[in-house]
Amino acid sequence: MSKKIMFLGTGSSVGKSLLTAAFCRVLSDKGLKVAPFKSQNMSLNSYITADGKEMGRAQVTQSECARIEPRAEMNPVLLKPNSDTGSQVILNGVPEFNMDAREFHAYKAQLKEVVVKAFQDLEKEFDYIIMEGAGSPAEINLRENDLVNMGMAEMVDSPVILIGDIDKGGVFASLYGTVKLLEPEEQARIKGFIINKFRGDVTLLEPGIDTIVEKLGIPCLGVMPYTRLVIDDEDSVTDRWTEKPEGAITVGVVRLRHISNFTDCTVFDMYPDISVEYYENQRQMAHANPDLLVIPGSKNTIDDVKVLRDSKMEGEILRLHKSGVPIVGICGGYQILGNTIEDPAGVESNLKEIEGLGLLDIQTVLGDEKVTMRRAGEILHDVMGIDTASVAVEGYEIHMGTTTLGEKAKPFSRLEDGREDGAISEDGNVMGTYLHGIFDNDIFREKLIRHIREKKNLEDNTVFDYKAFKESQYDQLAQAFVAHIDVDTLIQMMEG
């Protein structure tokens, strides 16, 4: 059997995902075979594995830290919200059905075998498994048939570490309240706690730590400092909407109501002189003047078109287009840029058809079949006046729908199977693609950035290798973890 440990949090966005990733990298650095695991995840940021399965982005980051290929078994249940009360349910990487929250809560008992089987499959290959919970284990209204917090820890008999976020405030109350709301046998599983995202002099925190250690009877395994790193994290979406660092170049991203895979723009964060801004209303866009505008993926394209129109953000996008700002649409954003989106089967909406923004001469028809596949190919034409023809690109598709091009659009790329993907407008200043991760392609991205620099008479900066940059960020995360967390004790806890 594998040695395992589970990181639970006092709430959402406390840093469970990144600390799990950090510990995976630390163990990998020791030459150990380690894998991440999160039995149930709710996220619109997903990824496609080598065998065409869909899983949460956070577990992909964690597997990269562990230096292994991502697998759907690491995230056997993925919920992708498609309304305020309902989600698409993906089991072992395959979309199975749509359920509202009440239906899913009743269905959870039937999923215990699914998540335990996925865990056992990983146990056959890995010596160490680092598990991550979701939200808080103290959501006592959801405790029945729990699959992802204490329920999962019980099913595989795992010790638990509790993580509290001091940046939110009230960390000691959160730690104490979380533990005390659990049943005695659940409390006994918690072997220690970590305080995350601390800023300042840690000696000022020590009296509080001593008191909470005494009250709870479990040790503090460390205080992790607030660290700014460019790492994909499903919960980092919270910070992304508010942080707008100054930069000589601005990439604007339209924050759709049902935005998915916002991590497509993470790559721009590695440039010290590029600012990534997220626009969620007409007022923000009215004052915006980005050098590049991105319309990202969407889990409900038709509803997002309606919101853009009703909120008058559509008019701002058209204004930016008229002023010469280049626009890129990815997946759902690509569909939104077209002439029409049809939904004859009611996949997303009761509306049978809606007009898009009309910036690309394309028509999309939504269907029941979901495309989930990694793709590679080459760009067919120059984009935005840049010599991009014949540049190799790769990415992954996650979409429902077929798009056809009109006479005023050229295909963006030809894929390895001979199919064409995406579209480019007549003037070349608007393009769309179904390929998530399009900006992760170094040559294409660097040509695009160099073109913007030339237009603004800026010096051409260092060319970045995104994969190498990500590895450097993972290493820095692991170094901070080793410096501030009692790794030896964590390993001892795993080894019983």
N, C-alpha and C positions, 0 to 999 in steps of 0.2 A: 504493500500500500504506500501511496505517496505521503509525504509529510505536508501538512497544510496549515494555513492560518487564514483568518478572515478579518478584513478591515471594514468595520461598520462606522457610521457617522452619527453625530447628534442631529443631523439634518441634511438636506440637499446642499450641494455646492460647498461642502466643507473641505474638499480636497482628497476624497477617497481614491478617485481615479488616478491622480498624479502620484500619490504615495504608494499605491499598488504598483504603478509603473516603475517608480524609483526602486522599490524593493526587488522587482523582477530584474532590473539591470544590475543591482548589487549582487544578487545571487548568480546571475549569468557571468559577472566579472570573476566570480569565484570558481567558474568552470562547472557549475551545477546545471542540471537539466530542469528548467523551471517554466511553468505556463501560468497565464492568468485565467480567471474564471469569474463570470458574473452570470448567475443563472437566469435572471430576468432583468431586462433593460428597457427603459422607455426613452427613445431618442429618435429624432429625425435626421441625425447624422450617422449614416450607415456606410458600409463598405462592401465590396464584392470580393470574395475569396477566389483562389485560383480555380476552384471547381464550380464557380458560379453561384455560391451561397451568399446570403446577406447577413451581416452582423453589425453590431454597434461599433462606432469609431473608437471609443475609449479602449475597448479590448484589442483593437488593432494597434494602437499606440503601445499598449502594455506588451503585446507580443513582439513588437519591434524592439522594445527595451529588453525583452528576453532573448532577442536574436533568433526568433523562430517565425515560421510562416503562420499568418492568421488562419484560424479554423473556426467554423460555425459552432463546434462543440464548446468553444470558450464563452459563447453567449447563446445558449439554446433557445431562449425565449426573448424575442425582440418585439416591443410594441411601438408602432409608428402612428402617433395621433393624426387622424384625418378630420377631426371635428373637436368641438369643445368637450364632448362626452364619449367619443368613440375612437377606436384605434384599429389599424390593420395588425393582425397577430401573425408573426413569423416564427415558425418552429423549426429548429435545426437548419436555419438558413433559407427556408422555403415559406412563402406567403400562403397561409391556410384559409383565413377567414377574417371578417370584420366583426367586432363586438363592441358594445358599449361597456362602460365601467362596471355596471352591476352584473351584466352577463359574464364578464371575465372573472370577477370576484367569485362567482358561483362555479366557474369552470376550473379554477386553479387546482382543486384537489386532483383533477385528472392529469395535471402536468407534473406531478411529483416524480413519476417514473421517467418522464422525459428528461428532467434536469439531472436526476441521479444517474441515469444511463450516460448522459453526456460527460458528467464528472468522472464516472468510472472508465470511460473511453480514454480520457486524458491520463488517468492514473496508470494505464497500461504503458504509457510512453514517457511520463515525466516523473522525476523524483520529488519535486516540490511543486505545489499548486498554491498560488496566492489568490485568494478569493476576495471579491468586493461586494458589499451590500448596496442597497438602494435607499435613498432618503434616510429615514430614521427607523430603528427597530422599535421605538416607543410609540409608533402609530398603532395604538391598542385596538382601534376599530378595524384594522386590517390584519390583525395577528392570526386569525383563523386561516388555516391552509397557507400560511406564509411560505413563499418559495425562495426568497432572496435575502432575508436577514437571519434572525435567530432560527427560523424554521429550517433554512438550508444548513446552518451550522449544526443543528441537531441531527439532520439526516446523514451527514457525513462525519459527525463527531469531531468538529473543529474548534480549537481555541479561538477567541475573538479579541481584537484590539479595537478600542473605541477612539474615534478621532473627533476632536472639537475644534471649531474655527473661532479663534480669538478675534479675528478681524470683524466679525459680525457683532461682537460684544456679548457679554453674559456667558462666557465660555464655562465658568465653574458651575453656574446654575444649569446649563445645558448638559454638562457631564453628569452632575448629580441627579438631575431630574430624569435623564434617560435611563440611568442604571436603576433608579428606584421605581420606575414604572414597569420594570420587567419582573417576571416571576423569579422566585429564589433560585430555581435550577438554571434559569437563563443568566441571572447575575453571576452565577458560579463559573460560567463560560468566559466571562470577561477577565482577561489576565493582565490587562494594563491599558493605559490610555496615552494618546499623543495630542499635544496642543499644536495646532497648525496655524500658519500665516501670521506669526508674531513679528511685530516691529518694535524695536527699542532695546532697552537694557533688560536682559532676562533676569538679572538679580532682583529687579523690582517685582517679578512674578513669583519668585520662590516662596514667599509666605503663603500665598494662595495655593500653590501646588502642594506644600506641606499639609495644609488644612484639608484639601480635597483627598489627598492620599490617605490621611487618617480617617476621614469620614467614609470613604469607599472601601478602604482596605486593599487597594490595588495600586501597583506602582505607576509612576509617570515614566514612560520610556523615552521621553525627549520632547523638545520644543523646536519645531521646524520653523525657520524664519520665512517671512514673506519673500518669495523669489520670483522675479519676472523672467520667464523663459518662453520661447516660441515653441509650444508643444500643443498638438491637438488634444482637446479635452471637451467632452460633450457639455460639461457644466461651465466652461470658460465663456460660453455665450453671454453670461451675465455681465462680465467685465467688458466684453467687446462692444456692447451697445453704448457704454458710457465713456470709455477711454478714447481720446482723439489726439494723440501726440502730433506735434507740429512736424511737417515735412515739406521738402521742396516739391515733392510730387504727391498728389492725392489720388487714391483709388476710392471711389464711392461705391457702396454696396446698398442696393435697395433692400430694406428689411421687410420682406413679404410677411404677411400674417402667418402663412404656413411654411415659412422658410425651412428648407432642408439642406443638409450638407454645406453649411456656412463655412466649413473648414476648407472649401475650395479656394478661399482667399487667405488662408493662414500664411501661405508662402510669402506674401508681401510683407509680413511682419518682420522678416529677417533683414530687411533693408533699413538702415538707420535713417535714411532721408525720405522714406515713403510712409505717408500717413494713410491708414485705412479708416474711412468714415462709414457709419451705418445710418441710413436715412429711414425713419419710420413715419414721417408725416410730411405734409406739403410745406409747412413752415420751415422745416430743416432743409428741404430741397430747394426752396426759393432762394436761400442764401448760399447754396452750394455751387462750386465751380470746379468739379473734379477733372483730372486729366484723363481718367478712364472711368466709365460707369459699368458696373456689373449687376446684372439681374440674375440672382442665383436660382437654385432648385426650389421646387414647391411640392408639397404633398397634396395640394388642392389648387390646381392651376386656375380653374374657372372662378372659384371664389376669390382668388388673389387678383384676377383681372378686375372683378367687380369692386374690390376694395381700392385698388389703384385708381379706378375711375371715380368712385364716390368720394374719395379723399382728395381728389384733384392732383394726386401724385403723377397720374398719367400725363397731365399737361406739363408738369415740370420735366419729365423724362423727354417729352417731345421738344421742349424748349432747349434742353441740353443737346439734343441731337441736331437741332437747327443751328446751334452755335458751333457745331463741329466737334463736339466731344465724342470720341469713339465709344461704342457700346458693345458689350459682350453678354450674351444670354447663355446660361448653362442649364440644360435639361428642361425643367419647367419654365425657366426664364427664357429659353430658346423658343418654347411654344408661345409664351406670352408676347414675344416680339412679332409674331406672325399676323396674318390677316384674320383667320378664324380658328376657333377650337370647337370641334363638334364632340358631343357626348351622347350618341344615340342609345347606348345601353344604360345610361344613368350611373356611370362608374363613379363620378365625382359630384354630380349635381342633378337636380330636376330639370335644369336648363338643357335643351338639346343642342344649342349652339350659342357662342358668344364671339363678338368681334375682339380681336387682339389689338395690339398697339399699331399694327400696320407698318412696321419698320423693316420687316422682311417679307418677301413675297412667298409665303409658305402657308399651307393649311395642315392642321393636325386633327386627326380623328382618334379619340380615346377608345381603348378597348379593354377587355377583361384580362388579357395576357400580360404579365409583367416581365419585362426584359431585365435580366440580371447577368451581366457578362463583362469580363475584362476584355478590352479591345486595344489593338495597336494598328497604326497605319501611317499615312503621310499626308501633309497638307497639299491640296491641289492648286491653290492660287495664292497670289499675294493678298495680304490682309492689311487694310488701313495704310496702304502705300508702302508696306514693309516687304522685303524679299523673303517671304515665308514659303513659297512654293517648294515642294519636295522635302520640307522639314519633317522629320519623323516625330510622331506623337503617340502617346498611349494614355489610357485612362480606364474608366469603368462606367458601364451604363446601368442605371436603375430608373426605369420609367415604364409607363403604360401609355401606349399611343403610337401611331404611325404618322410621320410628317412627310408631305410631298412638296416639292419645289415648283414654283411658277416660273414664267419666262424671265422675270427680273431678278432671279436669284441664282447664284452659282453654288455648287456643293463645296463645303469647307474641306473635307478630307475623304480619302478612299481608304477603307479599312482592309485588314489582311484577308478577309473572306470575299473581297471584291465589292462589297456594298459601299455606298456613299453615305457620309454622315454630315449633318449640319448644313449651314447655308451662309452665304456672304451677300450683302446687298450690292446693288449696281455700283454705288460709289465706293464700296469697300470699307466703309466706316462703321458698319454694323455687321456683326457675325454671331452665329449661334451654333451650339454643338450639344450633343447628348453626352459627351465625354466629361464625367466628373474627374477632377484632377488635371484639367487641361493646363493650368498655370504651373503645375509641378514639373512640366517639361522644360528643362533648363534652356534649350536653344530657342524655342518659341517665346518663352517669357523674357529672356534677355534681349531678344530682338525688339520685342514690344516696348520694354523699358528704355532701351537705347534710343528708340524712335521718339519717345516722349521727352527724353533728356535733350535730344537735338532740337526739338521744337521749342523748348524752353531755354535753350542756350546754356544748359547745365553741363558740368564736367561729367564724363563717363566714368562711373565708379567701378569697383571690383566686381567681376563676374562671380556669381554664387553657384555652387553645387548644392542643390537643396537636400539631397540625401546625406551628403557629408555634413551639412549644417544641422540637420535633424539629429544625427549621431552625436554631434558636439553638445547639443542641448540635452540629450538624454544623459550623457556623461556628467554634465554639470549638475543635473538633477540628482543623480546617484551620489556624486561627491558631497552635495549638501546633506543628503540623507545620512550618509556615513558619518559626517561631521557632527550631526546633531541628534541622531537617533541611536539607541542602544541596540545595534544590529546583532551582537552576540546573544543577547537575551532573547530577541525575537527568534533566532534560529534554535536556541535551546527549547523555547516554548513549542516550536514546530516538531522538534524531535522528542518531545514528551518528557 
